[in-house]
């Protein structure tokens, strides 16, 4: 079964946790010093917030799946629609180990498709020693994609350890 995913940047984590806990009538399933996540069942949403950017607002949208087959189905849909796709495969981000890929919609909004495999103690193992950055996929205007490339995510020459 698929679960809608939203990741937002917030200025004040404590204030935002209090607000969203009241809004959702539920406490977060996970809280870290820079991150909180609710796994809601009604509606079925993975809603995450973090302080990992200097610009508040929506970071990315996506779908979390329960099984590898569902992830493969989403990947096939993206490829069938001729969408630029960044396949990260097995990776770590947002305090989790996941298989994932990214696509970017025509407006430049990043969409993450992922299957969570387990929790990890750091936001991103590859960047555990680096200062906090934006969440896995940066907000703002994505870079212009090269043909067949995703527009916003992935390691770059300037940032080879970028989370996605």
Phi, psi and omega in degrees: 000140181270153179229129177292142182235135175227133175235124181241148171268139180231155178278319185235104185298313182299314180296320180290322176299315179298315180298307184290330176297320176290317181299317182271352185055041181202147175277156178297148176283335179213136177227131174233178183295339183231014193201146171213150182218135173249135175249087186276145178258337182219093001283161183285096186222138167259104183249118183237147174230152176208163177255026189271022178212157177269000181240109179290155177132187182292128176271306179200166176243172177176187175229129173260135180244160180267342185222150180301325179298323178293323178294318177298322178297315179296321179295317179297321178299314180297316179294321179294332179272006179061038179268140174298134186227133172252112181264106178277340185063220179287126182207174176234137177187152175057042177063028181214154171258128187215162163258134183203161169218162183235147169226164179232130181282172183299340178273354182094010178279127180282138176238126179255130172246124186209156176237111181284130182256340179171169180271153172229160185277354181235159181300316182208115183302320182294331183249019184302331181265359181262159177296158180301139177233187177299166177298185189311321178237127185291152174274179179090187183291125179287159175292154178291129183283144169283158179307128179078007181248153174286152186278333191232339191248160172116157178301143177235171178300325180279339184215077184291346181258011181304138186300325180209000000 
